[in-house]
């Protein structure tokens, strides 16, 4: 968090409000303090604030420098909520003013884009961890098998975290209520109809609400995926007027088959995939099985998933995802 100050922001002419800043400054936390030498009160509000006390709050005249009154407005959101150019002050006396302290949360950019690591890079790390040569000469596992594990773990990672989202429009034609999910969808999150969200429900609730719901027509209000074929969703009523269905979903990672393929997950999270693959390898029945080490690897993998979920929660990225993938 970066802390900044603006000192001696004064009102040139009492009765004519001035902004806290002449330019737009977005901040997450704000403190306004009346100057010790003010002759009268300070009024804080929007551009309509007046020194009559209307349209804002009042900062009383300070009598002791050690007991200055102040007013604070704050939020813990990562989204900047206050613009100093849109907050105004007025005063009882000309040249009276305030000191301003404001904070801006400086967050590192979330990891985006494809990993720079290849399947071969991950295979090399795996071989070091299980003391295998690059050809998996022990016979406990094969290279093809481990690459399959990599794809399975990446898919599981994306599904459990929901960290990669995508959006796609589907034309809702008149007379239809059953639709296909986008081809690259792994898990459907939300559906809108002409930008209005539809409520996710299930067949039991639809039956309980109206046993004749299958014959309803009009603007859809709900959707469900109960007892349907894979990657299908159904609306609670048949569309009468053509509209646009907007699908938000967890994106299916691209299957990697060659050792030169890059991974789907950014470098910062690749070691979690490593532990997920090691868990599957060490949990496999056979001479290479090591349940104690497999349990440790699973713990590290699950911890990685929990970390990504916390990052998404902190950044307000639950709906949009945290990073992008191919």
N, C-alpha and C positions, 0 to 999 in steps of 0.2 A: 504494500500500500504506500503510495506517494503522498506526503503531506505538504501542503502549499499554503501560503499566506498572502493576503492583500491588506496592506496597512493604510489607515487614514483615508478610507473611501468616504468622501464628504458630499453633502447636499449643498450645491452652490447657492440656490435660492430656495428658501423655505416655501413649501407649497408646490414645488415642482419636483416630483419624484425622479430619482436616477437609478439605473440598474447597478447591481453589485459589480458587474464587469461590462466594459464596453464591447466585448466580444463574447461569443458563445464559449463557455467552459462547462463541461459536464463533470459532475462529481457524484460520489456515493454517500458522502457524509459532509455536513456543513455546520459551522458554528459562527454565529454573528454576535459581536460584543460591542456595546456602546463605548465610545471614547470617554476617557476619564474627564476630559475638559469640556464636555458637552454642556451647553447652557439649558437644554430642554430635553424633551423626549424624542425617541427615534421610532418610526413606524415602518414595519416590514410587511410587504405584500406583493401583489402583482402590479402591473403598470397603472392601475387605478387607485392605488393606495394614496391616502391623503393624511395630512397632519391634523385633521379633525378627528382622527381615530377610526375612520370608516375604512373597510376593505382590507384590514390587516391586523397584525398584532403590535403591541407597544412594548418598547424597551424603556424602562424607567430611567430617569436621570441618575447617574451614579453619584453618590455622596462621598464614598471612601474608595480610594484606589485599590485597597485590599479587598473590597467587597463589590466588584463590578458585576452588574446583572448581565445575563446573557440568555440567548435563546438558541437551542440546537434543534436541528432536524437531521435524522440519520436513517440509514437503511443498511442492511448487511448484504443486499443483493449485488450480484456482479454486474447488473445492468445499471448504467448511470441514470439516476432519477432526477437530479437537480441541474438546471442550467442557470448559472449565475447571471446570464444576460436577461433572464426572464423573471428574476427576483428583484424587486425595487425597494428603495428606502426613501422616506420623506422625514422631515425634521421640523421641530417647533422653531428652531433658529437656524439661520443661514450659516454655513460652514461647519455645522455639527456633522458628525459622521460615526463610522464604525470601523472596527478591525474584523477581518474575515479569515477564518481558517477552514480549509476544505481538504478532503482526502479523495484520492482516486485510486481504486483498486487496479493494480497493474498485474494482470494475470498472464502467465506464459501461454502462448498459443497452443491449443491442443494438437497432438500429432495428427497429421493428415497425409493422405496420399499413400502410395504403395511403399512397401518395405524395400530397402536396398539389399536386404539379405536374400540369398537364393536358397532353394531346397538343398543344394549341396553344402552351403554354409551350415545349415541346421544339421544335416547328416554328419558333418565333421564334428560338430559339438557333441552330438549324440554318441558317436563312436568313442570320443574321449571320456565321456561319462560312464560308459559301460565297458570300457577297455576292449573295444573291438577294432579291428583294422577296417579300412574303407570298403572291403569286399564282404564284410560280415562272415568271415571264414569259420567262426565258431559253429555256425549252423543253427544257432538259437533263433535268429531272425533273418529275413532277407531284405534287400534294399527296397524291393517293390512293396513288401509288407510295411516297412517303416514309412514309406511315402504315403501309403494308404492311411496310416495312423496320423500323419501330418494333416491330411485333408479332413479326417474325422474330427481331430482336435480343433482345427481352425473353425470348422462349421459349428461345433459345440460351443466354442468361445464366443462366436458372433451371436448365436442363439441365446445363450444364457445372459450375455451382457446387453444385447440389443444396441451395441455400439456403432453399428453401421446401418443407417436408415436410407431409404430411397422413397421417392414419390413418383407416381405415374397416374395419368388420366385415362379413364375408360369411358367410352361413349355409351351412355345409357339410353338405348333406343326404346321406343314405345312398344309395349306388349311383353317386355322382358322383366324377369326378377332374379334369374340365376346367371352368375357371371364367373369368369375365370380370374384368378389372381394374376398379377404380372408374372412373367416367366422366371424372373430372377428373384422372386419373393420366397423367403424362407418362413416367415411368420407375419401374418397380417396384423397390423396395429390399429389402424383407424380407416374409416370410410366416410367421405363427405359426398353430398349431392348438391351440386351448384354451390360449393363452398360452405354448406351448412352441415355440421357434423351429424352423423347417424349414431344412434345408441346401439352398442353391442349387446345382444341378448342371446337367448337359446330357444330351442324349439318348445321346451316345456313352458317357458314364460309366455311365448306367443300363443300356445294352445290355451293356457290359463286365462290370458287376457281376452282372446276372441277365437273361438274354435273355428270360425269361418275366415281366419286371417289369410288363408291361401287364395281366397277369392276377392280380396280387397284390391282396389286400384287407386292410383293417385300418387301424390308425392311421398316417397319413402321416408320413414322415420327411424327404422331400426334395421339391423342386419344380423345374420347368424351364420355359423359354420357347422352346425350340428348335423350328424348323419348325412353328410354330403361327400361326394367324391373328393379326392385330394386336390387342394388348391382351388376350391370353389367357395363362393359365398353367395348367400341368397338374401334378398330384400324382403321386408315385411309386407310389401304390396307391389303390385305390378305397375310399372312406370306407364304413365299416360302421355306425358309430354317429354320429348327428348331433352336430356340433361347430361351433365358431366359428372361422373363418379371419380372422386379423387382418392387414390389408395396410398396410404403410408405404411411401409412395411420394413421388416428387418431383411437386409439384402443377403442373398445367398452368395457365399464366396466362390470365386472361380476355382475349379478343381485343378490342382497342379500335378503334372505327370512326369515332366522332365526335370532332371537335376539342375538345369540352368534356369528354370522358372523362378521368378521372384515370389516371395510369400505374400499373402494378402494383408497381413498384420504389420503395422509400422514397427521399426526396429525396437522402440522402447518397450514393446510388449512381446517380442519374439521369445524371450526366455521363459515366459509363461507357457507358450506353446511347447517349448522344449520339455518342461516338466510334465505337461499333459501327455506328450508322446512317450516319455520315459515311464510314466505310470502305466500306460497300456502295455509297453514292452515287458516291464518287470512284473506285471500282474498276469501275464500270459502263462498258461499251464505249460510246463516243460522244464528242461534243465536250467534255463535262464531265469526261472521265476525267483523273485526275492520280494516277499510280501512286505517286509519291514521297509525296504527302500521304496517300494511302490507306494506304500502309505505316506511316506514323507513327500514323495513327488506329487501325489494327489493333493496334499495339504498346501504345497507351494502353488500348484495350479489353481486351486480354489481361492487362495489368498489373492492371486492376480485378478481373478474375476471380481472379487469383492472390491479391490482397489479401483478397477475400471468403473464399477457401478457408483462408487463414492465420488469419483471424478465427474461422472455424468450428472450426479445429483448436485454437486457443488457448482457446476457450470450451467445448471438448468438445461442440460442437454438430453433429458430423458425422451423428449419428443423428436428431437432432430438427430440424435446420435452424436458420437464423439469424434469419429474420424471417417475417412472415406476409403473405399477399397475398389479394386477393379470390378 
